[in-house]
């Protein structure tokens, strides 16, 4: 309560200063000021550029103030760094008077010339000063030591909620999001250099499809339609292969109405690409090349630190089949002939299952072996896949959009890359037989209907119609951008890779 009252008082004091600036005939929220330089440029200036004859202009936020009689020093920060400024009552009385009404956090524009202080610090002597935006709320308190700068703004949820403050006072957070942008740019560079065309497909779908997940529902009032925010762009991108585009990719948002955790955000960014006349082998090579290209460009090495581990991206990555990985890490052997009752009994005896009431309750509702396999993989396998690894040969029954191996029809031509104990993507040889695809969709719908009862089940009949016109054999690959950024930015929560993650409503005070 005391802190809230203090902030209210400071807010009122800053409002009063804003009014004083207005009395000076100035607007505290100026319409225009165009800086011609950055602090980074000025800090690298040559000795020949230290002259009263050369004028520089900067704009940024005041980060500190030191009033010393008829003079003052203050720090200005822009996107490129921070520089010291000097203002004198004797040489610039009007500006010095305005300066007294400025606060830490205010955004200003200035013009002046460079000089060095007695301690050789590069400083800008202010000759013109323009208030551009008044900071009415005080910035979080700062405490500096020889080793580190500490801010009072440390509560993690508050930092997510007020990301604008987080970015303002934590330059290293800004750098992480700049790095995210670089990563996405590198992915685009890699794909376009290989002949892929970037496209955009609908974000609102008439039926949910392309992946198994609970959708967000919305309404189009003019057409009287119920629409779904897209779960995945897959089926629209493959329609483009039918239409004659041989290589396409999209980097955009997907929406899944599911839980929030360090690994999941309901709104997330995906790369999906499709290549005609390719297959699972082509996608595996492409995935490995794309990620290693990005890692090397960002880090300058094939090895990066992540938590307690050193991740080595040097190809070739390890490959292990889905069922072999479950047997290796859980001790339970599965195949299409394994009796459900035998596995059901075996899994209940595992210590990791017995000590979790929620998992015991979950498996009591299972009615097929593949639901058990999925749980075993999540618990025993995924956390162990630290080094870059491809999980291959998923059962066809859980891969309805993938082709099966002709000599082993029970297994799909599908893989998933795993790094640092996290799934990073999904890929397969695309099913382009419309009859087989329709049969799989119908089987999937029947299974879902039995499991969910009266809940409506959808089949994308237009996608089947598109396949009936003929889609070339193709490979497809999806990579979770947020999870890749997590690894390259050495983060452990997906929220730290998203500028504005979804949060519960803020508690009212």
N, C-alpha and C positions, 0 to 999 in steps of 0.2 A: 504493500500500500504506500509506504514511504517513497519507494522508487517511482511509483506512478505519479504521486503528487509532485516529486521533483521534476519529472519529465513535463508535467503540465505547466509548472512554473517556467521552465526553460523554453517551452513552446511559446508561452505568452511573451517572454522577453525577446524572442526572435521575431515575433510578430511586430513588436514595438520597433525593432530595428528596421524591419521592412518598411514600416510607415515613415521612418526618418529618411530612408533612401528616397522614398517617393517625394518627401518634402524638399529634397535637394533637386527636384525636377527630373529625376531619373526613373526609369522603369526597372523594377527588380527582376523582371522577366523579359529581357530584351528580345526583340524580334529577330535580330540577325547579328552575328559576329563570325567572321570566317577566319580561323587561325591558318597561318601560312607555314607554320613550323610545328615540330613536336619537341618534347623535352629531350628525347633521345638524340635528335639532330643537334640540339644546342650543347648537350654534354659532350659531343664529339667535335665541337667547333675547333678550328685551327687558331693559333695565336693571332694570325693576321685578321681574324674576324672579330677580335675584341676591340671594337671601336665605337665611339658615340655616333659615328656617321652611319653605322649599319643598324637598322631597326629589325627586330624580330617580333612576331606575334604568336601568342599561345592562348589556349583556352583549356580550362580544366577545373578541378575541385581543390579548394583550400584544405590542406591536411594538417597544418600547424600554424600558429601565430606567436610572434615574439615581439612585443611592443617595447621599445627602448627610447623613451623620451620623444625626441623629434624624428625618430627613425623607427623602422620596423623591418624585421625579416619574417618571411613566411614561405611555406612550401606549397608548390602547386603540383598536382598530379594529373597527368592525362593517361591515355591508354598505353603510352610507350614508356612511362616512368615518372620520376619526380625530380624537380629542380627547385633550388632556393631562389626566392625573389627578394628584392630590396626596394623599399619606398621611403622617401624623405619628405618631411614637411617643408623643408627649405626649397627643394627643387620642384616639388609637385604638391602644393598645399591643398588643392581641390581633391586630388586623389587620396591624400593622407586623411582628409576629413571623412571621405566615403569609407576608407579602409576601417575606421573605427566602428562602423555599423555592420561589418562583415563578420561571419562566424565560420568556424571549421565546418566544412561540408558545403559551403556556398560554391557555386560555379561562377567563374568570372572569365573575362577575356582581358588580356593585357598586351601592351606593346612597350618595347624598351630596348636597351642595348646591353651587351654582355660585358662583365668585368670579373676579376678574381679578387676574393677577399684576402686578408692578410694570411689566412691559412690555406690560400691557393684554391679555395672552393669556387667553382664556376657559379656565378650568380647573375640574374637578370635585373638590371636597374629599371624599375617601372616608370614609364613616362605617360602612359595612358591606361586607364582602368575602367572596365565596363561590367557592372553586375549583370549576370545572365540568368541565374536561377537561385532563389533564396532557399536554403536548407532549413526548414522550420523545425524539423525533429533532430535533436542532437545525435551525433554518431556514437556508436558504442565506445566506451572508455578504452584507452590503450595504455598498456604498461610495457615498457621496454627494458630488457636486460642486455647484457653483453652477448648472450647466446641467442635470444629469441624475443620477438614482439608478441605480446599477449593481448587479446581482445576480450572484452566482457561478453561479446556475442558468440557464445559457444554452444548453446543448446541446439542439438542437431535438428530437431523438428522445426524450431524457429528459423534456423538457417535455411531449411528447405522452403518454408512458408514465405519468408522474406528474402528470396534469393537475390534480389536487387541489393540488399544490404550486404549479404554474404560476398557477392562479387565486388562490391565497393571497397570493402575493408580487407579482403583476403586475395591479394594478387595471384597467389598460387592456384586458387579456384578458377579465376579467369583463365589462367594458362591451361588448365585441364580441359576447359570447354573450347578453347582455341585449338587444342590438340584433337578434340573430337571432330571439329570441322576439317582439320588437316587429314584425318583418317578417312573421312567420307570423300574428300577430294581425291585422295590417292586411289581409293576404290574406283571412282569414276574414271580417273586417268588410266588405270590398269585395264578396265573393261573396254573403254572406247578405243584404246590403242589396239585392241584385239577384234575390232569390228562390231562390238555390241552397240545397239541403239538404245538410248534411254527413253522410256515412254512413261506415260501416266495412265492409270486405269481407275475405274470408279472407286470411290471411298464408301458409297452407299449402294448396297446390293438388294435386289428384290427377294433373294433367299440367301441364307447363310451357307457358305461352302468354301472349299479349298483347304480346310483343316477341321479337326474335331475340337470344338470349344463352344462355350456359351456366348452368344452374341449380345451386343447392345442393340436395343430396338428403338427406332425413331419413326416419325410420321412425316409424310409429305402431304400437307393439307390440300394443296391445289389439285393434285391428282388423286387424292383419297387413298394413298398407298401406305402400307406399313413397310418400312425399309430397315435394313440391318447395317450397322457400321461393319466394315469388312473385317473378317477374321484373317483372311489371306488373299493376295491378288492372283493366286496361281491359275485359276480357271480362266480369268480374263487374259492373262499373259499368254496362255497356251492357245487361246483363240487367235492371237496375233500370229502364231506360227502357222496356223491354218490359213490365215489371210496372206501369208507370203513374206513376213519378216523373219529372216533366218536366225537372228541373234538379238534378243531383247533383254533389258533389265530395268528394274524399278527399285528406287530407294524411297520408301515412304512409310506412313503409319499403318499399323494394324491395331485392332481393338478386340480385346477378349475380356468378357465380363466375369472375371475370376478373381482369385485372391491377390493380395499385395504382400510382397516379401522382399528380401534382399536380392532375389532372383527374378521377381515378376513385378511389372507395372502394367495396369490394364491398357495403357496406350504405349506402344513401343515401336521402334524403328527397325525395319527389316530390309535387307537386300534380297531380291529374288531375281534370278536370271534363268533363261531358257535358250538352248542352242540346238537348232535343227541338225540332224544327222550326227549327233553326238550320243553318248550313252553314259553309263555309270563310270566307266574308266576315264572318259574325258572329263566328267565332273569332278572325279577324285583328284586328277592332276590339276585341274583349274582351281579347285578349292585350296589345295596345298600351295600352289604358286601365288594365288591372290593374297593369302594370309601372310606367307613368308615375305612377299614383296612389301606389304604394308608394314610389317614388323621391322624389317631392315631399314625402310625409309624413315620410320618414326624413331627408332632406337639406335640405329647405326650398327646393329648387331643381330645375330640370330639367337642370342641368349639374352633374356631379360629376367630381372628379379620380380618375384610375385610372392608376397608374404614370406614364409620360411623356405620357399622353393626358388630354384633357378630353372626357368622354363627354356628348353632347347628346341627351337623351331627348325633346326637343320633337317632337310628332307633326306631320305623318306621317313614318314611318320609310321609308327607301329600300327598294325591292323589286327583286329581280333573280332571274331564273329559274336553276334548278340548272345546266342545260347552258350557259347564257350565262356564268355565273360561272366555270365551268371554262375556257371558251374565253378569257375576259377575263384571267384570272390565270395560266393555263398555256400559252396559245397553241394548245391542241389542241381541235379542233372535233369534237363528238360528236353523234350522233343515232341513232335506232333502226336506221337503214340503214347506219351506218358499219361497215366491215369490221373484224372483230376483229384480223385479221392486220396491217392497216395501222396501227391504234392501238397494237398491241403493239410494232411496230417503232419507232414515233414516241416512245413513252414511254421506251424504253430509251436514246434519244439525249439525254434531258434530263439536264442536269448534276446536278440534285438527286437523280436516281435513280442515276446512274452512280457517285456518290461514296459510296453506301450499299450495302454488300454484302447487308445484311438485306433491303433493298427489292428489289434485283435478284433475290434468292432468292424473295421473296414473289411478284413478278409472274411468275416462271417457272412458278408453280403456278396462275395465273389461267386460267380457261377461258371467260370471257365478258366482254363489254365493260363491264358494270356494276360488276364488281370493280375494273376499271381506273379507272372514273369515281370510285368511292369513294376510291381512293388519291389520285387527282389532286385531289379536293376537299379531303381532309385535309391534303395537303402545300402546295397552292398557294392555296386559297381561304380556308379557315377562319382561318388566322392574319392575313389581310388584312381581315377583317370586324370592324373596331374599333368604329365607330359602330353604334348599333342598326339592324339590317338584317333584312329578311325574305327568306329564300331560298324561292322559290315554284316551282310546276310541276315537281315531282319526277316522274321516269318511273313510270308505273303498275306496271311490272314489279317495282320495288323498294318498292312501297307496297301490300301485299296487303289492308290493312284500310280503305283509302280509296276513295272513289268516283272514277271518271275523269271528265274533262270530256266531255260528250256530243259536242261538235264536234271534240274532240281526244282521242280515247280512249287515245292512247299516254301522256298526261300525267294525273297524279293531282291531285285537288283537295286539295293538301297544302302546308303551309309549315313552316319552322323558323325561329325567331328566333335571331339571333347578336348577341352583344355582347362587346366586348373580346377578339375572337378565339376565342370559345367558343360552342358550341351551347348554347342555354338551354332548348330545348323542342321540341315536335313537335305538329302539329295537322292535322286534315283533316275534310272532309265524310265522315261515317261510312258505310261500306258496309252497307246494310240489306237487300240482296237476298240471301236465303239460298242461292239456286242459284248466283249469281255468287260469293258468299263461299266456298261449299264448293269450287267449281272452283279458286279461288285458293289455298285451303288445300292442296288436293291437289297443285297444281302446285308450291307451295312445298315440300311434303313430298317430292315426287319429286326436285326439284333438290337438296334437302338430303341425301337418301338417296344420290344419285349422288356427291355431294361427300364424304360422310363414310363411305360404305361400309356396314358392318353396324350402325352406331349407330342406335338406335331413333328413329323420327320420330313425332310426335304430332299428331293433329287433334282439336280440341275439338268433338266431335259434339253435346254438350249445348248448346253455344253456337249451333251451327247450328239445333238444334231450337228454341231460344229465338227465333231470327230467323224461324223458320217460323210462329210465332204473330203475327208482325208487330211490327217496331220502327219507330217514327216516324223520318222523316228527321231527322238530328241532326248537330251539330258536336261535336268533341271536342278538348281541349287538355291537354297535359301540360307542366309547367314544373319544371325541376330546382331545388329550393329551395336546396340547398347552393351551386350555382353562382351563383344570384341573390344570396345572402348574401355570397359571395366578392367580387362586384363592389361591393355597397353597403358592405361593410366594408374595401374596398380591400386584399384579400388576393390572393396569387398561387397559393396551394395550397389545395386542398379540405380538407386536414387541419386547416387553421386555422379552419374553419367547423364542425367536428365535435368535440364534447367529448371523445370517446374513439375516435379513428380506429383501424382495425385495424393492428396492427404484428406483425412477426416476434417469436417468443418471445425473452424477454430472455436474453442470454448469461449463463451461470452463472459466478460468480467464485470 
